Amino acid sequence: MKMLILLFVFLHVSSSVKHTLRFFFTASSGIPNFPEVMAVGMAADILMGYCDDDRNFKPKHWMEKIFDDDPQQLDWYHYLCFENEPNFFKSSITSLKRRLNQSEGVHILQRMNGCDWDDETGEVVGFNQYGYDGEDFLSLDLESQTWIAPKLEAVTTKLRWDADRARKKYNEMYLIQVFPARLKTYVEYGKDFLLRTDLPSVSLLQKTPSSPVSCHATGFYPDKADLFWRKDGEQLHEDVDHGEILPNKDGTFQMRVDLNLSSVRPEDWSRYDCVFQLSGVKNHIITKLDKDQIRTNWGGDPQFPVAAVIGAVVGLLLLAACISGLFIWRKKNNEVFQVSSQETIVNFHQTQVQVQCDHISDRSDTNVTVEENTPGATTSGEK
């Protein structure tokens, strides 16, 4: 079965901030006991809610005030989730399968559209793109109002949509006018939640006496952060292993970096420390390499946060099983692209949206010091 996971990049800086509004629609064929059409909405890179064609509609709590003040938006989302998009995607995937002679097997059609907004320059960038069975299918060049077809199978659709004037006006209106206006509203309503800054707790963990020492930070937000080991104040690039940023159940994040002790002499331990940096935050969190501060899981140490160590792995497996059928989107070098839709092990360079299952996490405390940072789609535009 094709395994599909949603991944997103959170953007956060202290001065100019680029906010995003993204809608992800996924239609599937050949997956038993799974909704044929699902949708996820993201504002400022935070989950707004999700829905499916089984008439499940679950907005997040911070969106409720918006819907109370503007019931027409709620009506629009209901129409989008339960009528407009299911009809479009079901007919489209049926048409594609017929055109490509695909009578059997699992097939996935997805769309991502929305906009980016720079709150300092006011620049707005709209985007709209489709993928089919794990490969790019169509993307909109908004400036020329033409569709780009990287595969021969998409040319027929490209030519038809290029000639559709109503579609062009619809895309331009939503991508350049409606979506940016709504994004600004969402950021204003949810700013206390969306634009907050949370510092983590930091722990030193070790599985066995011969294992690397893991510096583990959990509970931070946003996910634009760095964690690294230093020796004599200089960042280490050898004998270290950097883990990925993972989501916690409460919407915060965790990460780790391991230090290989084979090259560390016992008398030099005091020269090493672990540094956590959060974008936009003046102070760094510094944790000294100290045997007395290391939590272990040998000898029955009751303080060892087992959930923090294995929770990410367990949560990943549960989440992958629960939302198989969604798609993998990644952002690299400022270009969104798609990862193979074949079953895969997820690499968390970006932040995963939790749709149907909770991620297991644990937040641990330890003794740390603080050091000052010295400078060095969706409306459907596609019918």
Backbone torsions as a table, in degrees:
resi	resn	phi	psi	omega
1	MET	NA	142.2	177.5
2	LYS	-71.4	133.4	-177.8
3	MET	-107.5	123.9	-172.8
4	LEU	-127.8	130.0	-178.0
5	ILE	-133.1	144.5	177.6
6	LEU	-91.9	127.6	176.1
7	LEU	-124.3	145.0	-177.6
8	PHE	-141.4	156.3	175.6
9	VAL	-105.9	130.4	177.6
10	PHE	-95.4	128.5	179.8
11	LEU	-107.1	126.9	-179.9
12	HIS	-151.9	121.8	173.7
13	VAL	-134.9	166.3	-171.3
14	SER	-84.7	-23.5	-178.2
15	SER	-105.9	-91.3	177.2
16	SER	-78.1	128.9	-178.1
17	VAL	-119.5	129.8	175.1
18	LYS	-96.4	115.7	178.8
19	HIS	-96.9	153.8	-177.9
20	THR	-128.9	149.5	168.7
21	LEU	-127.8	120.3	-175.5
22	ARG	-135.0	137.8	174.7
23	PHE	-121.0	129.9	179.7
24	PHE	-116.4	119.2	175.1
25	PHE	-113.6	134.4	179.3
26	THR	-130.2	123.6	174.8
27	ALA	-112.2	136.7	-178.0
28	SER	-126.9	153.8	176.9
29	SER	-137.7	132.4	177.1
30	GLY	91.2	12.5	177.8
31	ILE	-110.2	106.1	-177.0
32	PRO	-64.6	148.0	174.4
33	ASN	55.6	37.7	179.7
34	PHE	-139.6	138.7	-179.7
35	PRO	-54.8	139.7	179.7
36	GLU	-72.0	-30.5	179.4
37	VAL	-134.3	130.5	176.5
38	MET	-131.5	153.3	179.6
39	ALA	-141.2	145.2	175.9
40	VAL	-132.0	135.3	176.5
41	GLY	-114.7	138.9	179.7
42	MET	-128.5	131.2	173.4
43	ALA	-123.2	129.9	-175.6
44	ALA	50.5	34.9	176.6
45	ASP	66.4	21.6	174.9
46	ILE	-117.1	141.4	-179.0
47	LEU	-60.9	123.0	173.9
48	MET	-85.6	-38.1	-178.0
49	GLY	161.8	-180.0	177.5
50	TYR	-147.5	163.6	179.3
51	CYS	-153.1	167.7	175.3
52	ASP	-148.9	175.1	-174.9
53	ASP	-79.0	2.5	171.3
54	ASP	-88.9	14.7	178.4
55	ARG	66.5	30.9	169.1
56	ASN	-90.6	122.6	179.2
57	PHE	-133.9	114.7	-173.7
58	LYS	-130.8	88.7	175.1
59	PRO	-75.7	152.0	176.7
60	LYS	-75.1	160.8	-172.0
61	HIS	-60.5	-33.1	-175.1
62	TRP	-74.6	-10.7	177.0
63	MET	-88.6	-12.9	-173.9
64	GLU	-62.7	-40.0	179.3
65	LYS	-63.5	-37.0	178.2
66	ILE	-62.8	-45.6	-179.8
67	PHE	-68.4	-32.7	176.5
68	ASP	-64.7	-40.0	-177.7
69	ASP	-81.9	-22.8	-177.6
70	ASP	-137.7	76.5	-177.4
71	PRO	-59.3	-23.5	179.7
72	GLN	-64.2	-31.8	177.1
73	GLN	-65.9	-41.0	177.7
74	LEU	-62.1	-41.8	177.0
75	ASP	-61.5	-39.8	-179.8
76	TRP	-63.7	-43.4	178.9
77	TYR	-65.6	-38.6	176.9
78	HIS	-62.8	-43.9	178.8
79	TYR	-63.0	-42.8	-178.8
80	LEU	-62.8	-46.4	-173.1
81	CYS	-76.0	-34.2	-168.9
82	PHE	-108.8	-13.7	-178.8
83	GLU	-128.2	-64.7	-170.2
84	ASN	-60.4	-58.9	-173.7
85	GLU	-71.4	-42.6	176.3
86	PRO	-56.0	-42.2	178.9
87	ASN	-63.2	-45.2	-178.6
88	PHE	-64.4	-49.7	-174.4
89	PHE	-70.3	-38.0	178.7
90	LYS	-64.2	-43.2	179.4
91	SER	-69.5	-35.9	-178.5
92	SER	-67.9	-44.2	-178.4
93	ILE	-69.7	-32.6	174.8
94	THR	-64.4	-43.5	179.4
95	SER	-64.1	-42.0	180.0
96	LEU	-65.1	-43.2	179.4
97	LYS	-61.7	-39.7	179.0
98	ARG	-67.7	-43.1	-178.8
99	ARG	-65.0	-35.3	-175.9
100	LEU	-97.2	8.7	178.9
101	ASN	56.9	47.2	-180.0
102	GLN	-110.8	89.7	-176.8
103	SER	-89.0	-18.4	-177.1
104	GLU	-133.7	173.4	175.3
105	GLY	89.6	174.5	179.1
106	VAL	-89.5	132.2	178.1
107	HIS	-136.3	144.3	-173.9
108	ILE	-129.6	128.9	172.1
109	LEU	-119.7	130.4	-178.8
110	GLN	-139.5	157.5	176.7
111	ARG	-136.8	142.4	168.3
112	MET	-126.8	124.2	173.1
113	ASN	-143.5	165.7	-176.6
114	GLY	156.1	-149.7	-179.0
115	CYS	-155.1	158.7	169.7
116	ASP	-110.3	141.8	179.5
117	TRP	-134.4	125.3	176.3
118	ASP	-92.3	115.1	-174.0
119	ASP	-75.1	-6.7	177.6
120	GLU	-97.8	-46.9	-178.1
121	THR	-89.7	-18.4	-176.4
122	GLY	79.8	2.0	-178.1
123	GLU	-65.1	136.0	178.2
124	VAL	-122.4	131.2	177.6
125	VAL	-125.6	117.7	177.8
126	GLY	-95.5	153.7	179.8
127	PHE	-149.0	152.7	-178.7
128	ASN	-157.8	118.5	-177.5
129	GLN	-149.4	154.6	-176.8
130	TYR	-124.9	150.3	171.8
131	GLY	-132.9	152.0	178.1
132	TYR	-137.6	125.0	179.8
133	ASP	50.9	44.4	172.9
134	GLY	82.2	7.9	179.7
135	GLU	-128.9	150.9	175.0
136	ASP	-56.2	137.4	-179.6
137	PHE	-119.5	-54.3	177.9
138	LEU	-147.6	145.0	172.4
139	SER	-141.5	145.5	-175.1
140	LEU	-92.4	126.4	167.7
141	ASP	-89.3	99.9	-171.5
142	LEU	-66.4	-32.1	-178.5
143	GLU	-65.0	-44.9	-178.7
144	SER	-93.6	-6.7	-178.1
145	GLN	56.0	41.7	175.8
146	THR	-129.1	156.6	-179.1
147	TRP	-98.3	141.5	178.7
148	ILE	-101.5	124.0	-178.2
149	ALA	-113.8	101.1	-179.4
150	PRO	-74.7	-13.4	-179.8
151	LYS	-122.4	146.1	-178.7
152	LEU	-58.9	-34.5	-177.9
153	GLU	-63.8	-18.9	-177.1
154	ALA	-94.3	-6.7	-174.1
155	VAL	-62.9	-39.5	179.9
156	THR	-58.5	-45.4	178.5
157	THR	-66.9	-40.7	179.0
158	LYS	-56.7	-49.6	-177.4
159	LEU	-63.1	-39.4	180.0
160	ARG	-67.2	-43.2	-178.6
161	TRP	-72.8	-33.0	176.8
162	ASP	-61.3	-30.6	-177.9
163	ALA	-90.2	-1.6	-175.9
164	ASP	-92.0	98.8	-176.3
165	ARG	-67.3	-36.8	179.7
166	ALA	-63.4	-39.6	178.3
167	ARG	-63.7	-41.7	-180.0
168	LYS	-60.5	-45.3	-179.7
169	LYS	-65.3	-39.2	-179.8
170	TYR	-63.7	-47.2	178.7
171	ASN	-61.2	-46.4	-177.9
172	GLU	-62.9	-41.6	-178.5
173	MET	-63.2	-47.0	-176.6
174	TYR	-75.6	-42.7	-175.1
175	LEU	-73.2	-29.1	-175.1
176	ILE	-106.3	-25.0	-176.1
177	GLN	-115.7	-60.6	-172.3
178	VAL	-67.2	-50.8	-177.5
179	PHE	-61.6	-48.1	178.4
180	PRO	-59.5	-40.2	179.2
181	ALA	-62.2	-42.3	179.5
182	ARG	-69.2	-37.8	178.7
183	LEU	-60.4	-43.7	178.3
184	LYS	-61.6	-39.4	177.7
185	THR	-64.1	-44.7	-178.5
186	TYR	-63.3	-41.3	179.4
187	VAL	-65.0	-40.4	-179.8
188	GLU	-66.3	-46.6	-179.2
189	TYR	-66.9	-38.7	-173.5
190	GLY	-104.6	18.2	-171.7
191	LYS	-61.9	-34.5	179.8
192	ASP	-64.4	-29.3	-179.9
193	PHE	-93.7	-43.0	-172.9
194	LEU	-76.2	-35.1	-171.6
195	LEU	-107.6	18.8	-178.3
196	ARG	-76.0	168.8	175.1
197	THR	-131.0	122.5	178.4
198	ASP	-119.7	128.9	175.4
199	LEU	-87.2	153.1	-175.9
200	PRO	-93.6	170.5	160.7
201	SER	-94.3	147.0	-175.5
202	VAL	-124.9	132.8	-180.0
203	SER	-129.9	153.3	169.9
204	LEU	-103.9	125.4	-174.7
205	LEU	-125.1	147.5	177.0
206	GLN	-148.3	128.3	-176.9
207	LYS	-76.8	-46.4	179.6
208	THR	-137.5	165.0	179.9
209	PRO	-58.1	-24.9	-178.8
210	SER	-98.6	-1.8	-178.4
211	SER	-78.1	158.9	172.2
212	PRO	-62.3	157.2	173.3
213	VAL	-90.3	125.0	-177.8
214	SER	-100.1	124.8	172.1
215	CYS	-91.4	114.6	-170.8
216	HIS	-117.5	120.3	177.7
217	ALA	-112.0	130.1	-179.4
218	THR	-141.6	146.4	178.2
219	GLY	97.3	15.0	-178.7
220	PHE	-95.9	156.5	177.7
221	TYR	-157.1	138.0	-1.0
222	PRO	-76.3	-167.8	-174.1
223	ASP	-94.3	13.5	175.8
224	LYS	-86.5	84.4	-171.9
225	ALA	-141.8	165.5	177.6
226	ASP	-137.6	147.2	-179.9
227	LEU	-142.4	126.3	-176.4
228	PHE	-155.4	160.4	175.3
229	TRP	-94.3	147.1	175.6
230	ARG	-127.1	155.5	169.9
231	LYS	-129.9	122.4	-177.5
232	ASP	54.2	36.2	177.2
233	GLY	83.1	-0.6	-179.5
234	GLU	-106.6	132.7	-178.8
235	GLN	-65.5	136.5	178.8
236	LEU	-90.0	139.0	176.7
237	HIS	-119.4	-7.7	177.1
238	GLU	-117.0	153.7	-179.7
239	ASP	62.1	26.2	176.4
240	VAL	-130.7	152.5	179.7
241	ASP	-134.0	116.5	-177.3
242	HIS	-91.2	126.4	173.7
243	GLY	-86.5	172.4	-179.4
244	GLU	-89.6	160.6	174.2
245	ILE	-77.4	127.8	-177.2
246	LEU	-120.6	150.7	179.4
247	PRO	-83.5	143.6	169.8
248	ASN	-94.6	163.9	-178.5
249	LYS	-60.8	-32.8	-174.4
250	ASP	-87.8	8.4	178.6
251	GLY	93.7	-4.5	174.6
252	THR	-89.7	-171.7	-174.4
253	PHE	-134.1	164.1	175.5
254	GLN	-138.9	155.3	176.9
255	MET	-157.0	166.0	-179.9
256	ARG	-146.1	159.9	170.7
257	VAL	-143.8	130.5	-175.0
258	ASP	-99.4	143.3	175.6
259	LEU	-115.1	123.0	177.5
260	ASN	-77.0	117.1	-175.1
261	LEU	-81.6	-5.8	-176.8
262	SER	-62.1	-26.1	-179.4
263	SER	-101.9	6.6	-178.7
264	VAL	-104.7	116.9	177.8
265	ARG	-75.6	143.0	-178.2
266	PRO	-53.0	-38.6	-178.3
267	GLU	-73.3	-8.9	-178.2
268	ASP	-102.0	2.7	-175.6
269	TRP	-55.9	-38.7	-176.7
270	SER	-66.1	-11.9	-179.7
271	ARG	-87.0	-5.0	-176.4
272	TYR	-108.4	143.7	171.2
273	ASP	-150.9	161.1	179.0
274	CYS	-107.9	135.0	-174.6
275	VAL	-119.5	128.7	172.9
276	PHE	-110.8	130.2	178.5
277	GLN	-125.7	131.5	177.0
278	LEU	-116.2	128.2	-177.1
279	SER	-56.3	132.9	178.0
280	GLY	85.6	-3.1	-179.3
281	VAL	-106.4	130.7	-173.0
282	LYS	-67.9	-41.2	-173.6
283	ASN	-94.1	146.1	172.7
284	HIS	-99.7	154.5	174.3
285	ILE	-102.4	121.5	-175.3
286	ILE	-112.9	128.5	178.4
287	THR	-122.5	117.1	-178.2
288	LYS	-74.2	146.7	173.7
289	LEU	-74.3	106.8	-173.1
290	ASP	-140.3	123.8	-178.0
291	LYS	-58.0	-34.6	-178.2
292	ASP	-69.3	-19.7	-178.3
293	GLN	-96.8	-5.8	-177.4
294	ILE	-80.6	127.7	175.1
295	ARG	-94.8	131.9	-175.2
296	THR	-121.5	166.6	174.3
297	ASN	-118.4	18.1	170.1
298	TRP	-104.7	151.8	-177.9
299	GLY	74.4	13.6	175.9
300	GLY	69.3	32.1	177.4
301	ASP	-57.7	113.9	-176.0
302	PRO	-72.6	-14.1	-177.5
303	GLN	-87.9	-9.8	-176.9
304	PHE	-67.8	121.5	-177.2
305	PRO	-80.4	81.0	-176.1
306	VAL	-56.9	-41.6	-178.0
307	ALA	-61.6	-33.9	-179.1
308	ALA	-68.8	-30.8	-178.0
309	VAL	-82.6	-46.1	-175.7
310	ILE	-99.0	-11.5	-175.9
311	GLY	-60.7	-39.2	-178.6
312	ALA	-63.1	-39.0	-179.6
313	VAL	-69.0	-47.5	-179.9
314	VAL	-62.6	-44.6	-179.8
315	GLY	-61.4	-37.8	179.1
316	LEU	-62.3	-44.6	-179.3
317	LEU	-66.1	-42.9	178.8
318	LEU	-63.1	-44.4	-176.8
319	LEU	-66.5	-40.7	179.3
320	ALA	-61.6	-40.6	-179.6
321	ALA	-68.2	-34.9	-174.3
322	CYS	-77.5	-34.0	-175.3
323	ILE	-116.0	26.8	170.8
324	SER	-58.7	135.0	-173.6
325	GLY	114.5	-15.7	171.7
326	LEU	-89.0	175.0	-172.7
327	PHE	-114.6	160.3	178.1
328	ILE	-97.1	121.0	173.2
329	TRP	-117.9	137.7	176.2
330	ARG	-131.6	157.3	175.3
331	LYS	-122.8	122.3	-176.8
332	LYS	-143.1	131.0	-178.6
333	ASN	53.4	37.7	177.4
334	ASN	65.5	16.4	177.2
335	GLU	-124.4	128.4	178.9
336	VAL	-82.7	132.7	177.6
337	PHE	-143.1	176.9	-173.2
338	GLN	-118.5	146.2	177.8
339	VAL	-97.8	153.6	-178.8
340	SER	-48.2	138.4	-179.7
341	SER	-82.1	-0.3	175.9
342	GLN	-68.3	156.2	-179.5
343	GLU	-55.7	132.7	-171.8
344	THR	-149.7	159.8	171.5
345	ILE	-87.1	130.1	-172.8
346	VAL	-81.1	135.4	176.1
347	ASN	-105.9	115.5	-169.8
348	PHE	-87.3	63.9	169.5
349	HIS	-77.1	-18.7	178.3
350	GLN	-120.7	-177.0	-175.1
351	THR	-100.7	132.5	-175.4
352	GLN	-90.5	136.4	176.1
353	VAL	-86.2	129.7	179.7
354	GLN	-93.9	119.0	-174.9
355	VAL	-106.0	-47.2	-173.8
356	GLN	-123.8	-13.4	-177.5
357	CYS	-131.1	149.1	177.3
358	ASP	-83.8	149.0	176.4
359	HIS	-94.4	132.0	-178.1
360	ILE	-78.9	130.3	-179.0
361	SER	-147.8	165.8	176.4
362	ASP	-145.0	144.6	-178.8
363	ARG	-121.3	119.2	-173.0
364	SER	-114.1	154.3	178.7
365	ASP	-109.3	155.7	174.7
366	THR	-157.1	171.3	179.2
367	ASN	-83.6	124.1	-178.4
368	VAL	-136.6	165.4	173.4
369	THR	-119.1	161.2	-179.1
370	VAL	-112.6	132.4	-179.1
371	GLU	-122.5	135.4	-180.0
372	GLU	-69.9	141.0	-179.5
373	ASN	-80.3	111.1	176.8
374	THR	-93.6	133.0	-172.5
375	PRO	-62.6	161.8	167.9
376	GLY	-131.3	NA	NA
377	ALA	NA	NA	NA
378	THR	NA	74.0	179.1
379	THR	-72.6	137.0	-178.8
380	SER	-66.0	105.5	168.5
381	GLY	-85.2	2.4	-174.1
382	GLU	-116.0	106.2	175.2
383	LYS	-128.4	NA	NA
